[in-house]
């Protein structure tokens, strides 16, 4: 059996930092965690890659091709479809080793818009269609499963985008849309907790500990005209998420090894990592040298 994390999220949310952190944590804990870059437009990352899609196709080459005339979003979709058409290339890069644990660093977006509601969240994601109504990423995951991988989806969101109720609802719906389409074990991660001041950290932790509909009720007095007009819609969406317990977020502070280990444990449990491994026992060469206590 092999294991994989499918790391998704907006550009700048910390996907590559997440992958780098997990790889370094694996080295410290004597655990082999490899990373595969699936972003054809990536410019920099500080981890060693097991495979890099840019060796197969690069977004800049697609954008410069006068025959295709793609923009950034269309070019990214083309790159992912090209990867699926040449999936044997990736299979050769991954090899056939058992008990592999691989992080797939997926493409984000190329938009600079700030998240303030669901529409802006979708724009910030840029390629949300890769993970929602298009089948290319779902087909990719099914291919990994056919290669004997157990896959967990990791949806990373920058904590700074989740510091008020409207953005928290937007982030929750974006995460939910990805989760529903991919239909794999799924963990939502709030990144960059280590960059928050005490006040902002307290606000985020309050969001994580409180039902969304209660947050909406608490802020009714402070809402603007648009929010008041659509208050019932917001409450209905929040009620749906809360009643069915659809979306939960796990905070990540990369400066805290215990926090990293706790998150990794949640992910490992979701894909049953380690359940097939033999229990390690210690053999004693000379049993007679050890005496029972009187």
N, C-alpha and C positions, 0 to 999 in steps of 0.2 A: 504494500500500500504506500502511496505517495500523498503529500499534503501541500496545499497551496493557499495563499491569501491573495485575493483579487482586490488591489488597493485602488480605490476610486475617490473622486472629489474635485472641487473647483481648483483652478490654477492658483498657486500661492497658498493653498490651505495647509501644506506641510506633508504631502504624500511622500516625496523623496526623503525628507527629513525623517519621517516615520520609518521608511524602509531602512535607511541608514542606521537609525536607532535600534531597530530590531536586529539587524545584522550584527551590530557591535555587542548588543546584549547577548546574542547567541555565542559570540566568541568568549565573553566573560564567563558564561555559564556552561562552556564546553559543549555547545550545541550548534550543529551545522545549519545555518540559515542562509540560503542563497537568494539573489535578487535578479530578476529579469526586467529590463527596461522595455516597455511597450509604447513609449511616447516618441513618435518619429520627429518631434520638434524639440526634444529636450536639449538644453544647452550645457547644463552642468549638474552633476550629482557626485557626492563624495563617497560612494560605495563601489565596490568591485562588482561587475556584472557577470552573471553566468551566460547571458545572451543579451543582445542589443538589437532592437528592430531597425535601428539606423544602419546596421550593416546590410540589411536587406533593402530598405527603402527609407528615404529621408523626405520630410515634408517640403523642404526648400526645393528639392528636385522636382516635386510634383507641381509646386506653384510656378516654377520657372518654365514648365513645359507649355509651349504655345498651343499644342494640340488639345490639352485638357482644359486649360483656362479656369482652373478651380480657384476659389477663394480659400482662406484658411480653414473654415469649417468643412467645406466640401473636400478639400485636400486631405484633411484628417480622416474623414470617412473613407476616402479612396485608399489611404494607406492601410487602414485596418482591414478593408476588404481584400487588398492585395496580400496582406499577411495570411488571411484565411485561404486564399487561392494557392498560397505557397506554404501551407502549414507543415509540410514535411521538413522544411528548412528548420523550423523551430524544434521539431521532434529530434532532429539530429543534434541540435545544440543542447537539449536537455538530457539526452542520453536515456538510459534505461535503469538507472540505479534505484534500488528500493529504499524506502524511508526518506526520500528526498523531502525537504521542507523549503518551498520556494515562494517568494513574494513577487507578484507581478505588478510593477509600477505602471499604472494605466495613464493614458492621456487625460489632461484636464481641459481647460478652455483658454482662449486667447482674447478674452474680453476684459476691460478694465472697469466695468460698471459695478457700483456698490450694491450690496444686497439690502433691500428695504421691504420687499414683499415677495411673493412667490414668483411673479413674472421676472423680477430682477434676479432672483435666485437662479431661475432657469437660464437666463442670459449669461449670468456669471459662470454657470456650468458649461455654457457654450455647446458642448457635445452631449447634452443630456439625452439626445435622441439615440446615441450609441448604447445607452443603458436602459432606455424605456421602450419606445415603439419600434426601434430597429432591432434586427435579429443578430447582427454581426457579433456582438459581445456575448450574447446568449449562446450562439453557435460555438464561439471560442471556448466557453466554459464547458459545454457539452463535450467538446473534443478533449479537453483535459480530463473530464470524468471517464471518457472512453480509454484514456491512457492510464487509468487506475489512480487518478487524483481525487482526493476529497477536498473540496474547495469552499472557502469561507469568503464572503464578500465583506470588504472593509470600506465603509463610507466615511471619509475624513472631512470635517468641517472646521474652519478656523473659529475658535472660541469668540474672537472679537466680533464675528458676525451674528452672535447669538445672545447679545446683551440686552435686548428688549423683547417684548412679547411677540410683536409682529414678525420680527426676524426669526425668532425661535419657532414659530408656527411654520414659516416659509421653509426653514431648514428641515423641519420634521417632515413636511410634505414631499420635499425633494428626495429625502432619504427613503421615504415610504414608496415613492414611485419607482425607484431603483430596486428596492427590495422585492416588490410585488412582481416586477418583470423578470428578474433573474432567478427567483425561486430557489435560492441556495441559502444555507446558514449565513446569517448577516449580523454584523456588529457595527454600530455607529460610533465614531470616535470624535471627541472634541479635542482638537490639537491646540498647542501653544498655551496650555494652562500655566506654564512656567513664566510666561511673559506678562501675566496679569498682576495688577496691584491688588492689595487686600480688599478694597471696596468692590472692584469688578469681579474678583474671584468669589466673593460672598454672594453677589448677584447671580452669577452663573450657577453656583451650587444650590441656590434657592430655586432656580428654574428646574434643576435636575430632581429636586426633592418634592416639587409641588405639581399637582395636576395642571394642565394647560388652561382648562376652563376656569380654575380658581385664579390663575394669573390674569386672565382677561377681566374677571369680575373686580379684581383689586385695582385695575387701571382704568375702569370705566370713567372716572372723574377726569382723567388726564387725556382722553382720546380726542383727536381732531374730528373734523366734519366727515371725512371719508370713513374713518374707523367707526364713528357712531352710526353712519348709514348702513354699514355692513356688519354691525355688531352681532346680529343674530346668526349671520353666516359664519362668522369667526367662532362663535360659541358652538355651532353645530359641528364644525370641523374639529374643534378641540374635544368636544364630547365623544365623537367617533374615535379619535385617537386614544383618549383616556379609557373609555369603556371597554375597548377591545385590547388595550395595552399593546398598541401596534408599534410604537417607536420609543426606544430608550437610547440614551447616550452614555458612553463611558469616557470620563475625562482622562486626558493623557498629559502628564508632566514629565518631559524627557529628562529632567534633572533628578528625578526620583526613581531609583532602581526598583523599589518595591511597587510603585505605580505601574512601571513597565511590566513587571512580572505578573501583577494582578490582571492586567489587560491581556497579556499573552495566555494566561490560564483560561480566561473566558473564551478566547478564540480557540484554543486547543480543545476545550471541552465541546465546543460546537461542532468540531470535525472529528472528535474522538481520537485525537492524537495521543499516541503512546499506549493505547489500550491493547494493541496487538503485540507490543514488545514484551520480551521475557523479563521476569523479575530478576534483578541482579543480586546474586548472593556471594558471600565471601567464604572461600574454602580455607580451612586451617590445616597446615601441613602436619602438625604434631598435636593431636587432640590430647594425648596423655600429659602434655606439658601444662595443661590447664586443669586446675583442681576446682572442684565444687566448693562453695563456701560452707563452712560448718554451721 
